[in-house]
Amino acid sequence: MHPAVITVFLLMCSNVFMTFAWYAHLKELSNKPWIIAALISWGIALFEYMFQVPANRIGHSVMTVGQLKIIQEVISIGVFIPFAIYYLKEPFKTDYLWAGLCLLGAVFFMFRDKLFS
């Protein structure tokens, strides 16, 4: 399997854990002290790193660090929006769409050398 495909898959897994670590405590632990939420979030973040570190090492064999970061951001918003809507019960905003389009522009600029070479 191509390293870019493996990288994207691992970053998707990483971002699911990252999103839960960063935001799930707002729903699940809002009545607990912040230190409890932070410790639980760190525990969840360990799993994030178990996917993120190999993803970036594998991805760096075929992409620049900037390209890896932009891919991570696109995946991050792709994971965050459904999480916010379905898990946190936030209303959908068209701002999510505009932000996603801006990120697609960032993808274009980070990968244009590969697209036009």
Phi and psi restraints in degrees (range 20) as a CNS / XPLOR table:
assign (resid 1 and name C) (resid 2 and name N)
       (resid 2 and name CA) (resid 2 and name C) 1.0 -66.8 20.0 2
assign (resid 2 and name N) (resid 2 and name CA)
       (resid 2 and name C) (resid 3 and name N) 1.0 139.7 20.0 2
assign (resid 2 and name C) (resid 3 and name N)
       (resid 3 and name CA) (resid 3 and name C) 1.0 -55.6 20.0 2
assign (resid 3 and name N) (resid 3 and name CA)
       (resid 3 and name C) (resid 4 and name N) 1.0 -32.8 20.0 2
assign (resid 3 and name C) (resid 4 and name N)
       (resid 4 and name CA) (resid 4 and name C) 1.0 -65.9 20.0 2
assign (resid 4 and name N) (resid 4 and name CA)
       (resid 4 and name C) (resid 5 and name N) 1.0 -38.0 20.0 2
assign (resid 4 and name C) (resid 5 and name N)
       (resid 5 and name CA) (resid 5 and name C) 1.0 -67.2 20.0 2
assign (resid 5 and name N) (resid 5 and name CA)
       (resid 5 and name C) (resid 6 and name N) 1.0 -45.1 20.0 2
assign (resid 5 and name C) (resid 6 and name N)
       (resid 6 and name CA) (resid 6 and name C) 1.0 -60.7 20.0 2
assign (resid 6 and name N) (resid 6 and name CA)
       (resid 6 and name C) (resid 7 and name N) 1.0 -42.7 20.0 2
assign (resid 6 and name C) (resid 7 and name N)
       (resid 7 and name CA) (resid 7 and name C) 1.0 -59.9 20.0 2
assign (resid 7 and name N) (resid 7 and name CA)
       (resid 7 and name C) (resid 8 and name N) 1.0 -48.4 20.0 2
assign (resid 7 and name C) (resid 8 and name N)
       (resid 8 and name CA) (resid 8 and name C) 1.0 -62.2 20.0 2
assign (resid 8 and name N) (resid 8 and name CA)
       (resid 8 and name C) (resid 9 and name N) 1.0 -43.0 20.0 2
assign (resid 8 and name C) (resid 9 and name N)
       (resid 9 and name CA) (resid 9 and name C) 1.0 -60.9 20.0 2
assign (resid 9 and name N) (resid 9 and name CA)
       (resid 9 and name C) (resid 10 and name N) 1.0 -47.9 20.0 2
assign (resid 9 and name C) (resid 10 and name N)
       (resid 10 and name CA) (resid 10 and name C) 1.0 -64.9 20.0 2
assign (resid 10 and name N) (resid 10 and name CA)
       (resid 10 and name C) (resid 11 and name N) 1.0 -37.6 20.0 2
assign (resid 10 and name C) (resid 11 and name N)
       (resid 11 and name CA) (resid 11 and name C) 1.0 -67.5 20.0 2
assign (resid 11 and name N) (resid 11 and name CA)
       (resid 11 and name C) (resid 12 and name N) 1.0 -33.2 20.0 2
assign (resid 11 and name C) (resid 12 and name N)
       (resid 12 and name CA) (resid 12 and name C) 1.0 -64.1 20.0 2
assign (resid 12 and name N) (resid 12 and name CA)
       (resid 12 and name C) (resid 13 and name N) 1.0 -45.8 20.0 2
assign (resid 12 and name C) (resid 13 and name N)
       (resid 13 and name CA) (resid 13 and name C) 1.0 -60.4 20.0 2
assign (resid 13 and name N) (resid 13 and name CA)
       (resid 13 and name C) (resid 14 and name N) 1.0 -46.2 20.0 2
assign (resid 13 and name C) (resid 14 and name N)
       (resid 14 and name CA) (resid 14 and name C) 1.0 -57.5 20.0 2
assign (resid 14 and name N) (resid 14 and name CA)
       (resid 14 and name C) (resid 15 and name N) 1.0 -43.4 20.0 2
assign (resid 14 and name C) (resid 15 and name N)
       (resid 15 and name CA) (resid 15 and name C) 1.0 -69.7 20.0 2
assign (resid 15 and name N) (resid 15 and name CA)
       (resid 15 and name C) (resid 16 and name N) 1.0 -29.9 20.0 2
assign (resid 15 and name C) (resid 16 and name N)
       (resid 16 and name CA) (resid 16 and name C) 1.0 -62.7 20.0 2
assign (resid 16 and name N) (resid 16 and name CA)
       (resid 16 and name C) (resid 17 and name N) 1.0 -48.0 20.0 2
assign (resid 16 and name C) (resid 17 and name N)
       (resid 17 and name CA) (resid 17 and name C) 1.0 -64.4 20.0 2
assign (resid 17 and name N) (resid 17 and name CA)
       (resid 17 and name C) (resid 18 and name N) 1.0 -41.3 20.0 2
assign (resid 17 and name C) (resid 18 and name N)
       (resid 18 and name CA) (resid 18 and name C) 1.0 -60.4 20.0 2
assign (resid 18 and name N) (resid 18 and name CA)
       (resid 18 and name C) (resid 19 and name N) 1.0 -45.1 20.0 2
assign (resid 18 and name C) (resid 19 and name N)
       (resid 19 and name CA) (resid 19 and name C) 1.0 -63.7 20.0 2
assign (resid 19 and name N) (resid 19 and name CA)
       (resid 19 and name C) (resid 20 and name N) 1.0 -42.7 20.0 2
assign (resid 19 and name C) (resid 20 and name N)
       (resid 20 and name CA) (resid 20 and name C) 1.0 -64.4 20.0 2
assign (resid 20 and name N) (resid 20 and name CA)
       (resid 20 and name C) (resid 21 and name N) 1.0 -42.4 20.0 2
assign (resid 20 and name C) (resid 21 and name N)
       (resid 21 and name CA) (resid 21 and name C) 1.0 -62.4 20.0 2
assign (resid 21 and name N) (resid 21 and name CA)
       (resid 21 and name C) (resid 22 and name N) 1.0 -39.1 20.0 2
assign (resid 21 and name C) (resid 22 and name N)
       (resid 22 and name CA) (resid 22 and name C) 1.0 -80.4 20.0 2
assign (resid 22 and name N) (resid 22 and name CA)
       (resid 22 and name C) (resid 23 and name N) 1.0 -33.2 20.0 2
assign (resid 22 and name C) (resid 23 and name N)
       (resid 23 and name CA) (resid 23 and name C) 1.0 -125.4 20.0 2
assign (resid 23 and name N) (resid 23 and name CA)
       (resid 23 and name C) (resid 24 and name N) 1.0 -21.0 20.0 2
assign (resid 23 and name C) (resid 24 and name N)
       (resid 24 and name CA) (resid 24 and name C) 1.0 -62.7 20.0 2
assign (resid 24 and name N) (resid 24 and name CA)
       (resid 24 and name C) (resid 25 and name N) 1.0 -30.2 20.0 2
assign (resid 24 and name C) (resid 25 and name N)
       (resid 25 and name CA) (resid 25 and name C) 1.0 -63.7 20.0 2
assign (resid 25 and name N) (resid 25 and name CA)
       (resid 25 and name C) (resid 26 and name N) 1.0 -22.1 20.0 2
assign (resid 25 and name C) (resid 26 and name N)
       (resid 26 and name CA) (resid 26 and name C) 1.0 -64.4 20.0 2
assign (resid 26 and name N) (resid 26 and name CA)
       (resid 26 and name C) (resid 27 and name N) 1.0 -31.1 20.0 2
assign (resid 26 and name C) (resid 27 and name N)
       (resid 27 and name CA) (resid 27 and name C) 1.0 -95.0 20.0 2
assign (resid 27 and name N) (resid 27 and name CA)
       (resid 27 and name C) (resid 28 and name N) 1.0 -46.4 20.0 2
assign (resid 27 and name C) (resid 28 and name N)
       (resid 28 and name CA) (resid 28 and name C) 1.0 -86.7 20.0 2
assign (resid 28 and name N) (resid 28 and name CA)
       (resid 28 and name C) (resid 29 and name N) 1.0 -28.5 20.0 2
assign (resid 28 and name C) (resid 29 and name N)
       (resid 29 and name CA) (resid 29 and name C) 1.0 -123.9 20.0 2
assign (resid 29 and name N) (resid 29 and name CA)
       (resid 29 and name C) (resid 30 and name N) 1.0 23.5 20.0 2
assign (resid 29 and name C) (resid 30 and name N)
       (resid 30 and name CA) (resid 30 and name C) 1.0 -63.8 20.0 2
assign (resid 30 and name N) (resid 30 and name CA)
       (resid 30 and name C) (resid 31 and name N) 1.0 -21.8 20.0 2
assign (resid 30 and name C) (resid 31 and name N)
       (resid 31 and name CA) (resid 31 and name C) 1.0 -94.8 20.0 2
assign (resid 31 and name N) (resid 31 and name CA)
       (resid 31 and name C) (resid 32 and name N) 1.0 4.8 20.0 2
assign (resid 31 and name C) (resid 32 and name N)
       (resid 32 and name CA) (resid 32 and name C) 1.0 -103.0 20.0 2
assign (resid 32 and name N) (resid 32 and name CA)
       (resid 32 and name C) (resid 33 and name N) 1.0 158.3 20.0 2
assign (resid 32 and name C) (resid 33 and name N)
       (resid 33 and name CA) (resid 33 and name C) 1.0 -61.1 20.0 2
assign (resid 33 and name N) (resid 33 and name CA)
       (resid 33 and name C) (resid 34 and name N) 1.0 150.6 20.0 2
assign (resid 33 and name C) (resid 34 and name N)
       (resid 34 and name CA) (resid 34 and name C) 1.0 -60.1 20.0 2
assign (resid 34 and name N) (resid 34 and name CA)
       (resid 34 and name C) (resid 35 and name N) 1.0 -30.5 20.0 2
assign (resid 34 and name C) (resid 35 and name N)
       (resid 35 and name CA) (resid 35 and name C) 1.0 -65.8 20.0 2
assign (resid 35 and name N) (resid 35 and name CA)
       (resid 35 and name C) (resid 36 and name N) 1.0 -35.6 20.0 2
assign (resid 35 and name C) (resid 36 and name N)
       (resid 36 and name CA) (resid 36 and name C) 1.0 -64.6 20.0 2
assign (resid 36 and name N) (resid 36 and name CA)
       (resid 36 and name C) (resid 37 and name N) 1.0 -46.1 20.0 2
assign (resid 36 and name C) (resid 37 and name N)
       (resid 37 and name CA) (resid 37 and name C) 1.0 -60.7 20.0 2
assign (resid 37 and name N) (resid 37 and name CA)
       (resid 37 and name C) (resid 38 and name N) 1.0 -41.0 20.0 2
assign (resid 37 and name C) (resid 38 and name N)
       (resid 38 and name CA) (resid 38 and name C) 1.0 -64.4 20.0 2
assign (resid 38 and name N) (resid 38 and name CA)
       (resid 38 and name C) (resid 39 and name N) 1.0 -43.3 20.0 2
assign (resid 38 and name C) (resid 39 and name N)
       (resid 39 and name CA) (resid 39 and name C) 1.0 -65.6 20.0 2
assign (resid 39 and name N) (resid 39 and name CA)
       (resid 39 and name C) (resid 40 and name N) 1.0 -41.7 20.0 2
assign (resid 39 and name C) (resid 40 and name N)
       (resid 40 and name CA) (resid 40 and name C) 1.0 -65.4 20.0 2
assign (resid 40 and name N) (resid 40 and name CA)
       (resid 40 and name C) (resid 41 and name N) 1.0 -41.2 20.0 2
assign (resid 40 and name C) (resid 41 and name N)
       (resid 41 and name CA) (resid 41 and name C) 1.0 -61.8 20.0 2
assign (resid 41 and name N) (resid 41 and name CA)
       (resid 41 and name C) (resid 42 and name N) 1.0 -40.6 20.0 2
assign (resid 41 and name C) (resid 42 and name N)
       (resid 42 and name CA) (resid 42 and name C) 1.0 -61.4 20.0 2
assign (resid 42 and name N) (resid 42 and name CA)
       (resid 42 and name C) (resid 43 and name N) 1.0 -39.1 20.0 2
assign (resid 42 and name C) (resid 43 and name N)
       (resid 43 and name CA) (resid 43 and name C) 1.0 -62.5 20.0 2
assign (resid 43 and name N) (resid 43 and name CA)
       (resid 43 and name C) (resid 44 and name N) 1.0 -41.8 20.0 2
assign (resid 43 and name C) (resid 44 and name N)
       (resid 44 and name CA) (resid 44 and name C) 1.0 -67.2 20.0 2
assign (resid 44 and name N) (resid 44 and name CA)
       (resid 44 and name C) (resid 45 and name N) 1.0 -39.6 20.0 2
assign (resid 44 and name C) (resid 45 and name N)
       (resid 45 and name CA) (resid 45 and name C) 1.0 -63.4 20.0 2
assign (resid 45 and name N) (resid 45 and name CA)
       (resid 45 and name C) (resid 46 and name N) 1.0 -26.1 20.0 2
assign (resid 45 and name C) (resid 46 and name N)
       (resid 46 and name CA) (resid 46 and name C) 1.0 -56.3 20.0 2
assign (resid 46 and name N) (resid 46 and name CA)
       (resid 46 and name C) (resid 47 and name N) 1.0 -42.7 20.0 2
assign (resid 46 and name C) (resid 47 and name N)
       (resid 47 and name CA) (resid 47 and name C) 1.0 -68.7 20.0 2
assign (resid 47 and name N) (resid 47 and name CA)
       (resid 47 and name C) (resid 48 and name N) 1.0 -35.1 20.0 2
assign (resid 47 and name C) (resid 48 and name N)
       (resid 48 and name CA) (resid 48 and name C) 1.0 -55.4 20.0 2
assign (resid 48 and name N) (resid 48 and name CA)
       (resid 48 and name C) (resid 49 and name N) 1.0 -48.8 20.0 2
assign (resid 48 and name C) (resid 49 and name N)
       (resid 49 and name CA) (resid 49 and name C) 1.0 -68.0 20.0 2
assign (resid 49 and name N) (resid 49 and name CA)
       (resid 49 and name C) (resid 50 and name N) 1.0 -28.4 20.0 2
assign (resid 49 and name C) (resid 50 and name N)
       (resid 50 and name CA) (resid 50 and name C) 1.0 -65.9 20.0 2
assign (resid 50 and name N) (resid 50 and name CA)
       (resid 50 and name C) (resid 51 and name N) 1.0 -23.5 20.0 2
assign (resid 50 and name C) (resid 51 and name N)
       (resid 51 and name CA) (resid 51 and name C) 1.0 -97.6 20.0 2
assign (resid 51 and name N) (resid 51 and name CA)
       (resid 51 and name C) (resid 52 and name N) 1.0 -39.1 20.0 2
assign (resid 51 and name C) (resid 52 and name N)
       (resid 52 and name CA) (resid 52 and name C) 1.0 -68.0 20.0 2
assign (resid 52 and name N) (resid 52 and name CA)
       (resid 52 and name C) (resid 53 and name N) 1.0 -42.9 20.0 2
assign (resid 52 and name C) (resid 53 and name N)
       (resid 53 and name CA) (resid 53 and name C) 1.0 -63.8 20.0 2
assign (resid 53 and name N) (resid 53 and name CA)
       (resid 53 and name C) (resid 54 and name N) 1.0 -50.0 20.0 2
assign (resid 53 and name C) (resid 54 and name N)
       (resid 54 and name CA) (resid 54 and name C) 1.0 -65.2 20.0 2
assign (resid 54 and name N) (resid 54 and name CA)
       (resid 54 and name C) (resid 55 and name N) 1.0 -33.6 20.0 2
assign (resid 54 and name C) (resid 55 and name N)
       (resid 55 and name CA) (resid 55 and name C) 1.0 -59.4 20.0 2
assign (resid 55 and name N) (resid 55 and name CA)
       (resid 55 and name C) (resid 56 and name N) 1.0 -47.2 20.0 2
assign (resid 55 and name C) (resid 56 and name N)
       (resid 56 and name CA) (resid 56 and name C) 1.0 -70.4 20.0 2
assign (resid 56 and name N) (resid 56 and name CA)
       (resid 56 and name C) (resid 57 and name N) 1.0 -34.1 20.0 2
assign (resid 56 and name C) (resid 57 and name N)
       (resid 57 and name CA) (resid 57 and name C) 1.0 -67.3 20.0 2
assign (resid 57 and name N) (resid 57 and name CA)
       (resid 57 and name C) (resid 58 and name N) 1.0 -44.4 20.0 2
assign (resid 57 and name C) (resid 58 and name N)
       (resid 58 and name CA) (resid 58 and name C) 1.0 -67.1 20.0 2
assign (resid 58 and name N) (resid 58 and name CA)
       (resid 58 and name C) (resid 59 and name N) 1.0 -46.0 20.0 2
assign (resid 58 and name C) (resid 59 and name N)
       (resid 59 and name CA) (resid 59 and name C) 1.0 -63.3 20.0 2
assign (resid 59 and name N) (resid 59 and name CA)
       (resid 59 and name C) (resid 60 and name N) 1.0 -33.1 20.0 2
assign (resid 59 and name C) (resid 60 and name N)
       (resid 60 and name CA) (resid 60 and name C) 1.0 -66.9 20.0 2
assign (resid 60 and name N) (resid 60 and name CA)
       (resid 60 and name C) (resid 61 and name N) 1.0 -13.9 20.0 2
assign (resid 60 and name C) (resid 61 and name N)
       (resid 61 and name CA) (resid 61 and name C) 1.0 -74.3 20.0 2
assign (resid 61 and name N) (resid 61 and name CA)
       (resid 61 and name C) (resid 62 and name N) 1.0 -17.3 20.0 2
assign (resid 61 and name C) (resid 62 and name N)
       (resid 62 and name CA) (resid 62 and name C) 1.0 -130.8 20.0 2
assign (resid 62 and name N) (resid 62 and name CA)
       (resid 62 and name C) (resid 63 and name N) 1.0 -4.4 20.0 2
assign (resid 62 and name C) (resid 63 and name N)
       (resid 63 and name CA) (resid 63 and name C) 1.0 -137.4 20.0 2
assign (resid 63 and name N) (resid 63 and name CA)
       (resid 63 and name C) (resid 64 and name N) 1.0 160.2 20.0 2
assign (resid 63 and name C) (resid 64 and name N)
       (resid 64 and name CA) (resid 64 and name C) 1.0 -81.1 20.0 2
assign (resid 64 and name N) (resid 64 and name CA)
       (resid 64 and name C) (resid 65 and name N) 1.0 166.9 20.0 2
assign (resid 64 and name C) (resid 65 and name N)
       (resid 65 and name CA) (resid 65 and name C) 1.0 -62.0 20.0 2
assign (resid 65 and name N) (resid 65 and name CA)
       (resid 65 and name C) (resid 66 and name N) 1.0 -40.0 20.0 2
assign (resid 65 and name C) (resid 66 and name N)
       (resid 66 and name CA) (resid 66 and name C) 1.0 -61.5 20.0 2
assign (resid 66 and name N) (resid 66 and name CA)
       (resid 66 and name C) (resid 67 and name N) 1.0 -41.7 20.0 2
assign (resid 66 and name C) (resid 67 and name N)
       (resid 67 and name CA) (resid 67 and name C) 1.0 -65.0 20.0 2
assign (resid 67 and name N) (resid 67 and name CA)
       (resid 67 and name C) (resid 68 and name N) 1.0 -41.4 20.0 2
assign (resid 67 and name C) (resid 68 and name N)
       (resid 68 and name CA) (resid 68 and name C) 1.0 -59.7 20.0 2
assign (resid 68 and name N) (resid 68 and name CA)
       (resid 68 and name C) (resid 69 and name N) 1.0 -42.6 20.0 2
assign (resid 68 and name C) (resid 69 and name N)
       (resid 69 and name CA) (resid 69 and name C) 1.0 -65.2 20.0 2
assign (resid 69 and name N) (resid 69 and name CA)
       (resid 69 and name C) (resid 70 and name N) 1.0 -43.0 20.0 2
assign (resid 69 and name C) (resid 70 and name N)
       (resid 70 and name CA) (resid 70 and name C) 1.0 -65.8 20.0 2
assign (resid 70 and name N) (resid 70 and name CA)
       (resid 70 and name C) (resid 71 and name N) 1.0 -41.7 20.0 2
assign (resid 70 and name C) (resid 71 and name N)
       (resid 71 and name CA) (resid 71 and name C) 1.0 -59.7 20.0 2
assign (resid 71 and name N) (resid 71 and name CA)
       (resid 71 and name C) (resid 72 and name N) 1.0 -43.6 20.0 2
assign (resid 71 and name C) (resid 72 and name N)
       (resid 72 and name CA) (resid 72 and name C) 1.0 -60.0 20.0 2
assign (resid 72 and name N) (resid 72 and name CA)
       (resid 72 and name C) (resid 73 and name N) 1.0 -40.9 20.0 2
assign (resid 72 and name C) (resid 73 and name N)
       (resid 73 and name CA) (resid 73 and name C) 1.0 -66.7 20.0 2
assign (resid 73 and name N) (resid 73 and name CA)
       (resid 73 and name C) (resid 74 and name N) 1.0 -40.2 20.0 2
assign (resid 73 and name C) (resid 74 and name N)
       (resid 74 and name CA) (resid 74 and name C) 1.0 -63.9 20.0 2
assign (resid 74 and name N) (resid 74 and name CA)
       (resid 74 and name C) (resid 75 and name N) 1.0 -45.9 20.0 2
assign (resid 74 and name C) (resid 75 and name N)
       (resid 75 and name CA) (resid 75 and name C) 1.0 -62.7 20.0 2
assign (resid 75 and name N) (resid 75 and name CA)
       (resid 75 and name C) (resid 76 and name N) 1.0 -41.0 20.0 2
assign (resid 75 and name C) (resid 76 and name N)
       (resid 76 and name CA) (resid 76 and name C) 1.0 -57.9 20.0 2
assign (resid 76 and name N) (resid 76 and name CA)
       (resid 76 and name C) (resid 77 and name N) 1.0 -47.2 20.0 2
assign (resid 76 and name C) (resid 77 and name N)
       (resid 77 and name CA) (resid 77 and name C) 1.0 -70.4 20.0 2
assign (resid 77 and name N) (resid 77 and name CA)
       (resid 77 and name C) (resid 78 and name N) 1.0 -32.5 20.0 2
assign (resid 77 and name C) (resid 78 and name N)
       (resid 78 and name CA) (resid 78 and name C) 1.0 -66.1 20.0 2
assign (resid 78 and name N) (resid 78 and name CA)
       (resid 78 and name C) (resid 79 and name N) 1.0 -29.3 20.0 2
assign (resid 78 and name C) (resid 79 and name N)
       (resid 79 and name CA) (resid 79 and name C) 1.0 -85.8 20.0 2
assign (resid 79 and name N) (resid 79 and name CA)
       (resid 79 and name C) (resid 80 and name N) 1.0 -40.1 20.0 2
assign (resid 79 and name C) (resid 80 and name N)
       (resid 80 and name CA) (resid 80 and name C) 1.0 -65.1 20.0 2
assign (resid 80 and name N) (resid 80 and name CA)
       (resid 80 and name C) (resid 81 and name N) 1.0 -43.7 20.0 2
assign (resid 80 and name C) (resid 81 and name N)
       (resid 81 and name CA) (resid 81 and name C) 1.0 -60.6 20.0 2
assign (resid 81 and name N) (resid 81 and name CA)
       (resid 81 and name C) (resid 82 and name N) 1.0 -51.8 20.0 2
assign (resid 81 and name C) (resid 82 and name N)
       (resid 82 and name CA) (resid 82 and name C) 1.0 -61.9 20.0 2
assign (resid 82 and name N) (resid 82 and name CA)
       (resid 82 and name C) (resid 83 and name N) 1.0 -36.8 20.0 2
assign (resid 82 and name C) (resid 83 and name N)
       (resid 83 and name CA) (resid 83 and name C) 1.0 -60.2 20.0 2
assign (resid 83 and name N) (resid 83 and name CA)
       (resid 83 and name C) (resid 84 and name N) 1.0 -48.2 20.0 2
assign (resid 83 and name C) (resid 84 and name N)
       (resid 84 and name CA) (resid 84 and name C) 1.0 -62.9 20.0 2
assign (resid 84 and name N) (resid 84 and name CA)
       (resid 84 and name C) (resid 85 and name N) 1.0 -40.7 20.0 2
assign (resid 84 and name C) (resid 85 and name N)
       (resid 85 and name CA) (resid 85 and name C) 1.0 -75.1 20.0 2
assign (resid 85 and name N) (resid 85 and name CA)
       (resid 85 and name C) (resid 86 and name N) 1.0 -50.7 20.0 2
assign (resid 85 and name C) (resid 86 and name N)
       (resid 86 and name CA) (resid 86 and name C) 1.0 -87.5 20.0 2
assign (resid 86 and name N) (resid 86 and name CA)
       (resid 86 and name C) (resid 87 and name N) 1.0 -35.3 20.0 2
assign (resid 86 and name C) (resid 87 and name N)
       (resid 87 and name CA) (resid 87 and name C) 1.0 -91.1 20.0 2
assign (resid 87 and name N) (resid 87 and name CA)
       (resid 87 and name C) (resid 88 and name N) 1.0 -47.7 20.0 2
assign (resid 87 and name C) (resid 88 and name N)
       (resid 88 and name CA) (resid 88 and name C) 1.0 -88.8 20.0 2
assign (resid 88 and name N) (resid 88 and name CA)
       (resid 88 and name C) (resid 89 and name N) 1.0 -7.2 20.0 2
assign (resid 88 and name C) (resid 89 and name N)
       (resid 89 and name CA) (resid 89 and name C) 1.0 62.6 20.0 2
assign (resid 89 and name N) (resid 89 and name CA)
       (resid 89 and name C) (resid 90 and name N) 1.0 32.6 20.0 2
assign (resid 89 and name C) (resid 90 and name N)
       (resid 90 and name CA) (resid 90 and name C) 1.0 -78.5 20.0 2
assign (resid 90 and name N) (resid 90 and name CA)
       (resid 90 and name C) (resid 91 and name N) 1.0 147.6 20.0 2
assign (resid 90 and name C) (resid 91 and name N)
       (resid 91 and name CA) (resid 91 and name C) 1.0 -73.3 20.0 2
assign (resid 91 and name N) (resid 91 and name CA)
       (resid 91 and name C) (resid 92 and name N) 1.0 149.6 20.0 2
assign (resid 91 and name C) (resid 92 and name N)
       (resid 92 and name CA) (resid 92 and name C) 1.0 -68.7 20.0 2
assign (resid 92 and name N) (resid 92 and name CA)
       (resid 92 and name C) (resid 93 and name N) 1.0 139.6 20.0 2
assign (resid 92 and name C) (resid 93 and name N)
       (resid 93 and name CA) (resid 93 and name C) 1.0 -123.6 20.0 2
assign (resid 93 and name N) (resid 93 and name CA)
       (resid 93 and name C) (resid 94 and name N) 1.0 141.7 20.0 2
assign (resid 93 and name C) (resid 94 and name N)
       (resid 94 and name CA) (resid 94 and name C) 1.0 -64.9 20.0 2
assign (resid 94 and name N) (resid 94 and name CA)
       (resid 94 and name C) (resid 95 and name N) 1.0 -18.8 20.0 2
assign (resid 94 and name C) (resid 95 and name N)
       (resid 95 and name CA) (resid 95 and name C) 1.0 -58.7 20.0 2
assign (resid 95 and name N) (resid 95 and name CA)
       (resid 95 and name C) (resid 96 and name N) 1.0 -30.8 20.0 2
assign (resid 95 and name C) (resid 96 and name N)
       (resid 96 and name CA) (resid 96 and name C) 1.0 -61.3 20.0 2
assign (resid 96 and name N) (resid 96 and name CA)
       (resid 96 and name C) (resid 97 and name N) 1.0 -42.8 20.0 2
assign (resid 96 and name C) (resid 97 and name N)
       (resid 97 and name CA) (resid 97 and name C) 1.0 -62.8 20.0 2
assign (resid 97 and name N) (resid 97 and name CA)
       (resid 97 and name C) (resid 98 and name N) 1.0 -46.6 20.0 2
assign (resid 97 and name C) (resid 98 and name N)
       (resid 98 and name CA) (resid 98 and name C) 1.0 -63.9 20.0 2
assign (resid 98 and name N) (resid 98 and name CA)
       (resid 98 and name C) (resid 99 and name N) 1.0 -41.0 20.0 2
assign (resid 98 and name C) (resid 99 and name N)
       (resid 99 and name CA) (resid 99 and name C) 1.0 -62.6 20.0 2
assign (resid 99 and name N) (resid 99 and name CA)
       (resid 99 and name C) (resid 100 and name N) 1.0 -41.6 20.0 2
assign (resid 99 and name C) (resid 100 and name N)
       (resid 100 and name CA) (resid 100 and name C) 1.0 -62.9 20.0 2
assign (resid 100 and name N) (resid 100 and name CA)
       (resid 100 and name C) (resid 101 and name N) 1.0 -40.2 20.0 2
assign (resid 100 and name C) (resid 101 and name N)
       (resid 101 and name CA) (resid 101 and name C) 1.0 -65.4 20.0 2
assign (resid 101 and name N) (resid 101 and name CA)
       (resid 101 and name C) (resid 102 and name N) 1.0 -38.6 20.0 2
assign (resid 101 and name C) (resid 102 and name N)
       (resid 102 and name CA) (resid 102 and name C) 1.0 -61.9 20.0 2
assign (resid 102 and name N) (resid 102 and name CA)
       (resid 102 and name C) (resid 103 and name N) 1.0 -40.3 20.0 2
assign (resid 102 and name C) (resid 103 and name N)
       (resid 103 and name CA) (resid 103 and name C) 1.0 -66.1 20.0 2
assign (resid 103 and name N) (resid 103 and name CA)
       (resid 103 and name C) (resid 104 and name N) 1.0 -35.3 20.0 2
assign (resid 103 and name C) (resid 104 and name N)
       (resid 104 and name CA) (resid 104 and name C) 1.0 -63.5 20.0 2
assign (resid 104 and name N) (resid 104 and name CA)
       (resid 104 and name C) (resid 105 and name N) 1.0 -35.8 20.0 2
assign (resid 104 and name C) (resid 105 and name N)
       (resid 105 and name CA) (resid 105 and name C) 1.0 -61.9 20.0 2
assign (resid 105 and name N) (resid 105 and name CA)
       (resid 105 and name C) (resid 106 and name N) 1.0 -41.3 20.0 2
assign (resid 105 and name C) (resid 106 and name N)
       (resid 106 and name CA) (resid 106 and name C) 1.0 -62.7 20.0 2
assign (resid 106 and name N) (resid 106 and name CA)
       (resid 106 and name C) (resid 107 and name N) 1.0 -40.3 20.0 2
assign (resid 106 and name C) (resid 107 and name N)
       (resid 107 and name CA) (resid 107 and name C) 1.0 -60.1 20.0 2
assign (resid 107 and name N) (resid 107 and name CA)
       (resid 107 and name C) (resid 108 and name N) 1.0 -46.1 20.0 2
assign (resid 107 and name C) (resid 108 and name N)
       (resid 108 and name CA) (resid 108 and name C) 1.0 -55.6 20.0 2
assign (resid 108 and name N) (resid 108 and name CA)
       (resid 108 and name C) (resid 109 and name N) 1.0 -49.8 20.0 2
assign (resid 108 and name C) (resid 109 and name N)
       (resid 109 and name CA) (resid 109 and name C) 1.0 -67.0 20.0 2
assign (resid 109 and name N) (resid 109 and name CA)
       (resid 109 and name C) (resid 110 and name N) 1.0 -34.8 20.0 2
assign (resid 109 and name C) (resid 110 and name N)
       (resid 110 and name CA) (resid 110 and name C) 1.0 -74.5 20.0 2
assign (resid 110 and name N) (resid 110 and name CA)
       (resid 110 and name C) (resid 111 and name N) 1.0 -26.8 20.0 2
assign (resid 110 and name C) (resid 111 and name N)
       (resid 111 and name CA) (resid 111 and name C) 1.0 -112.5 20.0 2
assign (resid 111 and name N) (resid 111 and name CA)
       (resid 111 and name C) (resid 112 and name N) 1.0 6.0 20.0 2
assign (resid 111 and name C) (resid 112 and name N)
       (resid 112 and name CA) (resid 112 and name C) 1.0 -63.0 20.0 2
assign (resid 112 and name N) (resid 112 and name CA)
       (resid 112 and name C) (resid 113 and name N) 1.0 -30.5 20.0 2
assign (resid 112 and name C) (resid 113 and name N)
       (resid 113 and name CA) (resid 113 and name C) 1.0 -61.5 20.0 2
assign (resid 113 and name N) (resid 113 and name CA)
       (resid 113 and name C) (resid 114 and name N) 1.0 -39.3 20.0 2
assign (resid 113 and name C) (resid 114 and name N)
       (resid 114 and name CA) (resid 114 and name C) 1.0 -74.6 20.0 2
assign (resid 114 and name N) (resid 114 and name CA)
       (resid 114 and name C) (resid 115 and name N) 1.0 -31.1 20.0 2
assign (resid 114 and name C) (resid 115 and name N)
       (resid 115 and name CA) (resid 115 and name C) 1.0 -71.6 20.0 2
assign (resid 115 and name N) (resid 115 and name CA)
       (resid 115 and name C) (resid 116 and name N) 1.0 -33.8 20.0 2
assign (resid 115 and name C) (resid 116 and name N)
       (resid 116 and name CA) (resid 116 and name C) 1.0 -112.2 20.0 2
assign (resid 116 and name N) (resid 116 and name CA)
       (resid 116 and name C) (resid 117 and name N) 1.0 20.7 20.0 2
